[in-house]
Amino acid sequence: MGTTYFFSLIGALLSDSYLGRYLTCIIFQVVFIIGLVILSLSTHFLLLKPHGCGKIGLLCEPHSPIQVAILYISIYLIALGNGAADPALATFGADQFDEEEPKEQRSKTLFYSYFYVALNLGSLVAETVLAYIETTGNWVLGFWICAGSACFSFLLLLSATLRYRHFKPCGNPVSRFAQVIVSSLRKIKFQLPTNGEGLYDFQEGDDTSVRRMHHTNGLEFFDRAAIVSVEEKSTLLDKGQKPNPWHLCTVTQVEEVKCILRLLPVWLCTIFSSVVFIQMLSLFVEQGAAMDRTFFKFQIPPASMTAFDIISTSAFIMLFDILIVPLYVKVMKRDPKPPNELQRIGIGLAITIIALIVAGFVERKRLKFANVNGKETSSLSIFWQIPQYVLVGVAEAFVYVAQMNFFTSQTPDGLKSLGMGLSMSSSALGSYVANTILTVVMKITSSHGQPGWVSPNLNEGHLDRFFFLSAFLTAINLILYIVCAKRYKCIALEKREETSKEEVCNLT
């Protein structure tokens, strides 16, 4: 999972720099399909031997190094195709709406919400229907269903090719950032002008799809890159030549660097929210496996409990505008002031703390019932996990949708995919941070012959303490996030058809 989201940054850079969003979606969707087809074919002809293996209790024969290599190649192709296409796909969908039109701006905001709902509904099918198919040993059928679904979505994307709105890629952002840094260092002894007066702000052949950025205060060191020296003024006025971008940069180019640097503190704080969601996929499932999973005569797979997270996330997103806001207006007799993106992320972080605390108390209750019957599996019903899954789902609805809106709205027009890539890559780093925290905690708590807090046999450990520790760390992260959010300065863009300043922010 971490590798998949890591590839989102690579896809975002290629999308913004060279390929464009549409072509990035097409290319990596093909890579995704190739990976799924290889996985399906290799599973059918190479991996499932003897016939019928793969079911619970029936192991397959050891595989040769070539077979294992083919398996890993297919998995990494799937990760690359899925991860690299996601940020381009999300921003390409949002590109179809003009945010300077009030109605379309509203639709653009809703697009990210329903984009995340679509991802969740796909996960719901995968974690229920496909999980059941593969649990019964029908791995090949499950993989071919995935490949067929990917092919169908690819054809669906191609079907409206002639109707899409396209934006040109704006060049390599890494080189543009490097030019600003090098130019600033070259002019480190230059005197900074007051309020950005006299800075170089000419862009020949302006692209109407990419708006200029206005000068903002703060991070003044980089303003030196746009200071016009005497020699450069002579080159510009007398000879009419274009300036060397490694010596002189535009205000827009400088502001791009400032914009990304201002996003980084907020981005770092969102990484820890992903830690909780990663723990849900692992530790919540382990906790459920040690509980009573009987429902009438059916044994509930612990991983299927994540359906409550997916359903609560999707339901909250869809019902917020349809039911919750109208009900608020009816009761309070006034229009609500909805929280902005940064506030919604903060609300989501607060809810994750509550979810972890609830999970900790559920674990204590599970241990109490396990100690009574003396069995490894507690007699406490797995349905006691529903509140913590629902809380995590609501937290996801606040955090992830707000992240997508925030990082794309607060990046320049030519770097929207990079903004989405930053949003998604926080999940990648979150998975690595979650693994690091778990490793460190186990190393400390398993010393002197102790089983550790997250023991293979949960009845011998203290998973509740790990949940409470995670809640404490998330609370510290929330405090740091509030500080960063209050200090954040919004992006300032020029409207495409006017010369007036447009501040794309609502953070007060």
C-alpha positions as CSV (number, residue, x, y, z in Angstrom):
1,M,0.0,0.0,0.0
2,G,2.8,2.4,0.9
3,T,4.5,1.6,-2.4
4,T,1.3,2.3,-4.4
5,Y,0.9,5.7,-2.8
6,F,4.6,6.5,-3.2
7,F,4.2,6.0,-7.0
8,S,1.5,8.7,-6.9
9,L,4.3,11.3,-6.6
10,I,6.0,9.9,-9.7
11,G,2.8,10.0,-11.7
12,A,2.0,13.5,-10.5
13,L,5.4,14.8,-11.6
14,L,5.1,13.2,-15.0
15,S,1.6,14.5,-15.4
16,D,2.5,18.1,-14.6
17,S,5.8,18.1,-16.4
18,Y,5.6,16.2,-19.7
19,L,2.7,13.9,-20.3
20,G,-0.4,15.9,-19.2
21,R,-3.1,14.5,-17.0
22,Y,-5.1,12.6,-19.7
23,L,-2.1,10.9,-21.2
24,T,-0.8,9.9,-17.8
25,C,-4.1,8.3,-17.0
26,I,-4.1,6.4,-20.2
27,I,-0.5,5.1,-20.0
28,F,-0.6,4.0,-16.4
29,Q,-4.0,2.5,-16.7
30,V,-2.5,0.2,-19.5
31,V,0.3,-0.6,-17.1
32,F,-2.2,-1.5,-14.4
33,I,-4.1,-3.8,-16.8
34,I,-0.9,-5.5,-17.9
35,G,0.0,-6.2,-14.2
36,L,-3.4,-7.7,-13.5
37,V,-3.3,-9.9,-16.6
38,I,0.2,-11.2,-15.7
39,L,-1.0,-11.9,-12.2
40,S,-4.0,-13.7,-13.4
41,L,-2.1,-15.8,-15.9
42,S,0.8,-16.6,-13.6
43,T,-1.6,-17.6,-10.8
44,H,-3.5,-20.0,-13.1
45,F,-0.6,-21.6,-14.8
46,L,2.3,-21.4,-12.3
47,L,1.3,-20.6,-8.7
48,L,-1.7,-22.8,-7.8
49,K,-0.1,-26.2,-7.8
50,P,-1.4,-28.8,-7.0
51,H,-4.9,-28.0,-8.3
52,G,-7.3,-26.8,-5.7
53,C,-4.6,-25.4,-3.3
54,G,-4.9,-21.9,-1.9
55,K,-7.9,-22.7,0.3
56,I,-7.7,-22.3,4.0
57,G,-5.6,-25.3,5.3
58,L,-4.4,-26.3,1.9
59,L,-1.0,-24.9,1.0
60,C,0.5,-24.8,-2.5
61,E,3.8,-26.2,-3.5
62,P,7.0,-24.2,-3.1
63,H,7.7,-22.0,-6.2
64,S,10.8,-21.5,-8.3
65,P,12.7,-18.2,-8.2
66,I,11.4,-17.3,-11.7
67,Q,7.8,-17.9,-10.6
68,V,8.3,-15.7,-7.6
69,A,10.0,-13.0,-9.8
70,I,7.0,-13.0,-12.2
71,L,4.6,-12.6,-9.2
72,Y,6.6,-9.6,-7.8
73,I,6.8,-8.0,-11.3
74,S,3.0,-8.2,-11.6
75,I,2.5,-6.8,-8.2
76,Y,4.8,-3.8,-8.7
77,L,3.2,-3.2,-12.2
78,I,-0.2,-3.1,-10.4
79,A,1.2,-0.7,-7.8
80,L,2.8,1.5,-10.4
81,G,-0.3,1.6,-12.7
82,N,-2.7,2.3,-9.8
83,G,-0.6,4.7,-7.8
84,A,0.8,6.8,-10.7
85,A,-2.6,7.2,-12.4
86,D,-4.6,8.2,-9.3
87,P,-3.5,11.9,-8.8
88,A,-3.7,12.6,-12.5
89,L,-7.2,10.9,-12.7
90,A,-8.5,13.0,-9.8
91,T,-7.2,16.3,-11.0
92,F,-8.2,15.5,-14.6
93,G,-11.8,15.0,-13.5
94,A,-11.7,18.3,-11.6
95,D,-10.3,20.0,-14.6
96,Q,-13.6,19.5,-16.3
97,F,-15.1,22.2,-14.0
98,D,-14.3,25.9,-14.2
99,E,-13.7,27.1,-10.6
100,E,-14.3,30.7,-11.6
101,E,-17.9,29.9,-12.4
102,P,-19.9,29.7,-9.1
103,K,-22.0,26.6,-10.1
104,E,-19.0,24.8,-11.5
105,Q,-16.9,25.6,-8.5
106,R,-19.4,23.9,-6.3
107,S,-19.5,20.9,-8.6
108,K,-15.7,20.8,-8.6
109,T,-15.7,20.6,-4.8
110,L,-18.3,17.9,-4.8
111,F,-16.3,16.0,-7.4
112,Y,-13.5,15.2,-4.9
113,S,-16.1,14.0,-2.4
114,Y,-17.8,11.6,-4.9
115,F,-14.4,10.5,-6.3
116,Y,-13.5,9.3,-2.8
117,V,-16.9,7.7,-2.5
118,A,-16.3,5.8,-5.7
119,L,-12.9,4.6,-4.4
120,N,-14.6,3.4,-1.2
121,L,-17.4,1.6,-3.0
122,G,-14.8,-0.2,-5.1
123,S,-13.0,-1.2,-1.9
124,L,-16.3,-2.4,-0.4
125,V,-16.8,-4.9,-3.3
126,A,-13.2,-6.0,-3.0
127,E,-13.3,-6.6,0.7
128,T,-16.6,-8.4,0.7
129,V,-17.3,-10.2,-2.7
130,L,-13.8,-10.7,-3.8
131,A,-12.5,-11.5,-0.4
132,Y,-15.2,-14.3,-0.2
133,I,-14.3,-15.6,-3.6
134,E,-10.6,-15.8,-2.8
135,T,-11.2,-17.3,0.7
136,T,-12.9,-20.2,-1.0
137,G,-9.8,-20.7,-3.1
138,N,-11.0,-19.2,-6.4
139,W,-8.0,-16.9,-6.7
140,V,-7.9,-17.0,-10.5
141,L,-11.5,-16.0,-10.8
142,G,-11.0,-13.1,-8.3
143,F,-7.9,-11.8,-10.2
144,W,-9.7,-12.0,-13.6
145,I,-12.6,-10.1,-12.2
146,C,-10.1,-7.3,-11.2
147,A,-8.6,-7.4,-14.7
148,G,-12.0,-7.3,-16.3
149,S,-13.1,-4.3,-14.2
150,A,-9.9,-2.5,-15.0
151,C,-10.4,-3.0,-18.8
152,F,-14.0,-1.8,-18.5
153,S,-13.0,1.4,-16.6
154,F,-10.3,2.0,-19.2
155,L,-12.8,1.8,-22.1
156,L,-15.1,4.1,-20.1
157,L,-12.3,6.6,-19.8
158,L,-11.6,6.4,-23.5
159,S,-15.3,6.8,-24.5
160,A,-15.5,10.5,-23.8
161,T,-12.0,11.4,-25.1
162,L,-13.3,14.0,-27.6
163,R,-15.3,15.8,-25.0
164,Y,-12.7,16.3,-22.3
165,R,-11.2,19.7,-21.4
166,H,-7.4,19.4,-21.5
167,F,-4.6,21.5,-20.0
168,K,-1.0,21.6,-21.3
169,P,1.8,20.4,-19.0
170,C,4.0,23.2,-17.7
171,G,7.4,21.7,-17.7
172,N,9.5,20.1,-15.1
173,P,8.7,21.7,-11.7
174,V,12.0,20.4,-10.2
175,S,14.1,22.4,-12.7
176,R,11.9,25.5,-12.1
177,F,12.3,25.2,-8.3
178,A,16.1,24.7,-8.8
179,Q,16.2,27.9,-11.0
180,V,14.6,29.9,-8.2
181,I,17.0,28.6,-5.6
182,V,20.1,29.1,-7.7
183,S,19.0,32.6,-8.8
184,S,18.3,33.5,-5.1
185,L,21.8,32.3,-4.1
186,R,23.4,34.3,-6.9
187,K,21.7,37.5,-5.7
188,I,22.1,36.9,-1.9
189,K,23.8,40.3,-1.5
190,F,21.0,42.2,-3.3
191,Q,18.8,44.5,-1.3
192,L,15.2,43.2,-1.1
193,P,12.6,45.7,-2.4
194,T,9.6,46.8,-0.3
195,N,6.4,44.8,-0.9
196,G,7.8,43.1,-3.9
197,E,8.0,46.4,-6.0
198,G,10.1,46.2,-9.1
199,L,10.3,42.4,-9.3
200,Y,10.3,40.7,-12.7
201,D,6.7,39.7,-13.5
202,F,6.6,39.4,-17.3
203,Q,5.5,36.2,-19.0
204,E,5.7,36.1,-22.7
205,G,3.0,34.2,-24.4
206,D,0.8,33.7,-21.3
207,D,-1.2,30.5,-21.3
208,T,-4.8,31.3,-20.3
209,S,-5.1,27.9,-18.6
210,V,-2.2,28.8,-16.2
211,R,-2.9,31.9,-14.0
212,R,-0.2,34.2,-12.7
213,M,0.5,34.3,-9.1
214,H,0.8,37.6,-7.1
215,H,3.6,38.4,-4.8
216,T,3.1,37.5,-1.2
217,N,5.1,38.4,1.9
218,G,7.0,35.8,3.7
219,L,9.9,33.6,2.6
220,E,11.5,36.8,1.3
221,F,14.8,35.1,0.6
222,F,13.4,33.6,-2.7
223,D,12.2,37.1,-3.8
224,R,15.8,37.8,-4.8
225,A,15.4,35.4,-7.8
226,A,13.0,38.0,-9.4
227,I,15.2,41.1,-8.7
228,V,16.3,42.6,-12.1
229,S,20.0,43.5,-12.0
230,V,21.6,46.3,-14.1
231,E,23.0,43.8,-16.6
232,E,19.6,42.0,-16.9
233,K,17.8,45.2,-17.3
234,S,20.1,46.1,-20.2
235,T,19.5,42.7,-21.8
236,L,15.7,43.0,-21.4
237,L,15.2,46.6,-22.5
238,D,18.0,47.3,-25.0
239,K,18.4,43.9,-26.7
240,G,14.9,42.5,-26.1
241,Q,16.3,39.1,-25.2
242,K,14.7,36.6,-22.9
243,P,16.5,36.4,-19.5
244,N,18.4,33.3,-18.4
245,P,16.0,31.5,-16.0
246,W,19.0,30.4,-13.9
247,H,19.7,34.1,-13.3
248,L,16.3,35.8,-13.3
249,C,12.9,34.2,-12.5
250,T,9.4,35.6,-12.7
251,V,7.3,36.4,-9.6
252,T,5.0,33.5,-10.5
253,Q,7.9,31.1,-10.5
254,V,9.1,32.3,-7.1
255,E,5.6,32.1,-5.7
256,E,5.3,28.4,-6.9
257,V,8.3,27.6,-4.7
258,K,6.8,29.5,-1.7
259,C,3.5,27.8,-2.2
260,I,4.9,24.3,-2.0
261,L,7.1,25.1,1.0
262,R,4.1,26.5,2.8
263,L,2.2,23.3,2.2
264,L,4.9,21.1,3.7
265,P,4.2,21.6,7.4
266,V,0.5,20.9,6.9
267,W,1.4,17.8,4.7
268,L,3.7,16.5,7.4
269,C,0.9,16.7,10.0
270,T,-1.5,14.8,7.8
271,I,0.9,11.9,7.6
272,F,0.0,10.9,11.2
273,S,-3.7,10.8,10.4
274,S,-2.9,8.1,7.8
275,V,-1.2,6.1,10.6
276,V,-4.6,5.5,12.2
277,F,-6.2,4.4,9.0
278,I,-3.3,2.0,8.3
279,Q,-3.7,0.5,11.8
280,M,-7.4,-0.1,11.1
281,L,-6.3,-2.3,8.2
282,S,-4.0,-4.4,10.4
283,L,-4.5,-4.1,14.2
284,F,-8.3,-3.7,14.1
285,V,-8.4,-6.9,12.0
286,E,-6.1,-8.7,14.4
287,Q,-8.3,-7.6,17.3
288,G,-11.4,-8.8,15.5
289,A,-9.8,-12.2,14.8
290,A,-9.4,-12.7,18.6
291,M,-13.2,-12.0,19.2
292,D,-16.3,-14.1,18.8
293,R,-17.0,-13.9,15.1
294,T,-20.2,-16.0,15.1
295,F,-23.3,-14.5,13.5
296,F,-26.0,-17.1,13.6
297,K,-24.2,-20.0,11.9
298,F,-21.9,-17.8,9.8
299,Q,-18.3,-17.0,10.7
300,I,-17.6,-13.4,9.9
301,P,-14.2,-12.8,8.4
302,P,-12.5,-10.1,10.6
303,A,-11.3,-8.1,7.5
304,S,-15.0,-7.8,6.4
305,M,-15.6,-5.5,9.4
306,T,-13.9,-2.8,7.4
307,A,-17.1,-2.6,5.5
308,F,-18.5,-0.6,8.4
309,D,-15.7,1.9,7.8
310,I,-16.4,2.1,4.1
311,I,-20.1,2.4,4.5
312,S,-19.9,5.1,7.2
313,T,-17.4,7.1,5.1
314,S,-19.5,7.0,1.9
315,A,-22.8,7.5,3.8
316,F,-21.5,10.6,5.6
317,I,-20.1,12.2,2.4
318,M,-23.3,11.6,0.5
319,L,-25.7,12.6,3.3
320,F,-23.9,15.7,4.4
321,D,-25.3,17.9,1.7
322,I,-28.5,16.0,1.2
323,L,-29.7,15.5,4.8
324,I,-27.3,17.0,7.4
325,V,-27.1,20.5,6.1
326,P,-30.9,20.9,5.3
327,L,-31.7,19.5,8.8
328,Y,-29.3,22.0,10.4
329,V,-31.0,24.8,8.5
330,K,-34.5,23.6,9.5
331,V,-33.5,23.3,13.2
332,M,-31.3,26.4,13.6
333,K,-33.4,28.6,11.2
334,R,-30.2,29.9,9.5
335,D,-27.7,28.9,6.9
336,P,-24.7,27.0,8.3
337,K,-21.1,28.2,7.9
338,P,-19.4,25.0,6.8
339,P,-15.9,24.4,8.0
340,N,-13.1,25.0,5.5
341,E,-10.6,22.4,4.4
342,L,-8.1,23.0,7.2
343,Q,-10.8,22.9,9.8
344,R,-12.3,19.7,8.4
345,I,-8.9,18.0,8.6
346,G,-8.5,19.1,12.2
347,I,-12.0,17.8,13.0
348,G,-11.1,14.5,11.4
349,L,-7.9,14.2,13.4
350,A,-9.9,14.8,16.6
351,I,-12.3,12.0,15.7
352,T,-9.4,9.6,15.1
353,I,-8.3,10.2,18.7
354,I,-11.8,9.3,19.9
355,A,-11.8,6.2,17.6
356,L,-8.4,5.0,19.1
357,I,-9.6,5.5,22.7
358,V,-12.8,3.6,21.9
359,A,-10.7,0.8,20.4
360,G,-8.6,0.7,23.5
361,F,-11.6,0.3,25.8
362,V,-13.0,-2.4,23.5
363,E,-9.7,-4.3,23.7
364,R,-9.8,-4.1,27.6
365,K,-13.3,-5.5,27.5
366,R,-12.1,-8.2,25.1
367,L,-9.3,-9.2,27.4
368,K,-11.6,-9.4,30.3
369,F,-13.9,-11.9,28.5
370,A,-10.8,-13.8,27.3
371,N,-9.5,-14.2,30.8
372,V,-12.8,-15.5,32.0
373,N,-13.1,-18.4,29.5
374,G,-9.3,-19.0,29.3
375,K,-9.4,-19.4,25.5
376,E,-7.3,-17.5,22.9
377,T,-10.4,-16.2,21.3
378,S,-12.5,-14.0,23.5
379,S,-16.3,-14.6,23.9
380,L,-16.9,-10.8,23.3
381,S,-18.8,-10.4,20.0
382,I,-16.9,-8.8,17.0
383,F,-19.8,-6.4,16.6
384,W,-18.3,-4.4,19.5
385,Q,-15.9,-3.1,16.9
386,I,-18.6,-1.3,15.0
387,P,-18.3,2.0,16.8
388,Q,-14.5,2.3,16.3
389,Y,-14.9,1.4,12.6
390,V,-17.7,4.0,12.1
391,L,-15.7,6.7,13.9
392,V,-12.7,6.0,11.7
393,G,-15.0,6.1,8.6
394,V,-16.3,9.5,9.6
395,A,-12.8,10.7,10.3
396,E,-11.8,9.6,6.8
397,A,-14.7,11.5,5.3
398,F,-13.4,14.7,7.0
399,V,-9.7,14.2,6.4
400,Y,-9.2,12.7,3.0
401,V,-11.8,14.7,1.0
402,A,-10.6,17.9,2.7
403,Q,-7.0,16.9,1.9
404,M,-7.7,16.5,-1.8
405,N,-9.6,19.8,-2.0
406,F,-6.9,21.7,0.0
407,F,-3.8,20.4,-1.7
408,T,-5.2,20.9,-5.2
409,S,-6.7,24.4,-4.5
410,Q,-3.5,25.6,-2.8
411,T,-1.2,24.6,-5.6
412,P,-0.6,26.6,-8.9
413,D,-2.5,25.6,-12.0
414,G,0.5,23.8,-13.5
415,L,1.1,21.7,-10.3
416,K,-2.4,20.4,-9.5
417,S,-1.4,16.8,-10.0
418,L,1.6,17.4,-7.7
419,G,-0.8,18.7,-5.0
420,M,-2.9,15.6,-5.3
421,G,0.2,13.5,-5.3
422,L,1.2,15.1,-2.0
423,S,-2.2,14.4,-0.5
424,M,-1.9,10.7,-1.5
425,S,1.7,10.3,-0.6
426,S,0.9,11.1,3.0
427,S,-0.7,7.7,3.1
428,A,2.5,6.1,1.8
429,L,4.6,7.7,4.5
430,G,1.8,7.0,7.0
431,S,2.2,3.2,6.4
432,Y,5.9,3.4,6.9
433,V,5.5,5.5,10.1
434,A,2.9,3.1,11.4
435,N,5.3,0.2,10.9
436,T,8.2,2.1,12.5
437,I,6.1,3.0,15.6
438,L,4.9,-0.6,15.9
439,T,8.5,-1.9,15.6
440,V,9.9,0.5,18.2
441,V,7.0,-0.2,20.7
442,M,7.5,-4.0,20.3
443,K,11.3,-3.7,20.8
444,I,10.8,-1.7,24.0
445,T,7.9,-3.7,25.5
446,S,9.2,-7.2,24.6
447,S,12.4,-6.9,26.5
448,H,13.2,-9.1,29.5
449,G,11.2,-12.0,28.1
450,Q,7.9,-10.1,28.0
451,P,5.5,-10.8,25.1
452,G,5.2,-7.2,24.1
453,W,2.1,-5.0,23.7
454,V,1.2,-6.4,20.3
455,S,1.9,-10.1,20.9
456,P,1.0,-12.8,18.3
457,N,-1.4,-14.0,21.1
458,L,-3.2,-10.8,21.9
459,N,-4.4,-12.2,25.3
460,E,-0.7,-12.2,26.4
461,G,-0.1,-8.6,25.3
462,H,-1.6,-5.1,25.8
463,L,-3.0,-3.9,22.5
464,D,-5.2,-1.5,24.5
465,R,-2.1,0.3,25.7
466,F,-0.8,0.6,22.1
467,F,-4.2,2.1,21.0
468,F,-4.0,4.6,23.9
469,L,-0.4,5.5,23.0
470,S,-1.5,6.1,19.4
471,A,-4.3,8.4,20.6
472,F,-1.7,10.3,22.7
473,L,0.6,10.7,19.7
474,T,-2.3,11.8,17.5
475,A,-3.3,14.4,20.0
476,I,0.2,15.9,19.9
477,N,0.1,15.8,16.1
478,L,-3.3,17.6,16.3
479,I,-1.8,20.4,18.4
480,L,1.1,20.8,15.9
481,Y,-1.4,20.8,13.1
482,I,-3.5,23.6,14.6
483,V,-0.3,25.7,14.9
484,C,0.6,25.1,11.3
485,A,-2.9,25.7,10.0
486,K,-3.2,29.0,11.8
487,R,0.1,30.2,10.4
488,Y,-0.7,29.0,6.8
489,K,-0.9,31.8,4.1
490,C,-3.2,31.2,1.2
491,I,-2.2,31.1,-2.5
492,A,-2.9,34.4,-4.4
493,L,-3.9,33.9,-8.1
494,E,-4.9,36.2,-10.9
495,K,-8.2,35.5,-12.6
496,R,-7.9,34.2,-16.1
497,E,-10.0,36.9,-17.8
498,E,-9.4,39.8,-15.4
499,T,-6.4,41.5,-13.8
500,S,-7.9,41.5,-10.3
501,K,-6.4,39.4,-7.6
502,E,-8.1,36.2,-6.5
503,E,-7.2,34.7,-3.1
504,V,-8.0,31.1,-3.3
505,C,-8.6,30.5,0.4
506,N,-11.3,30.5,3.0
507,L,-9.4,29.8,6.2
508,T,-10.5,32.5,8.5
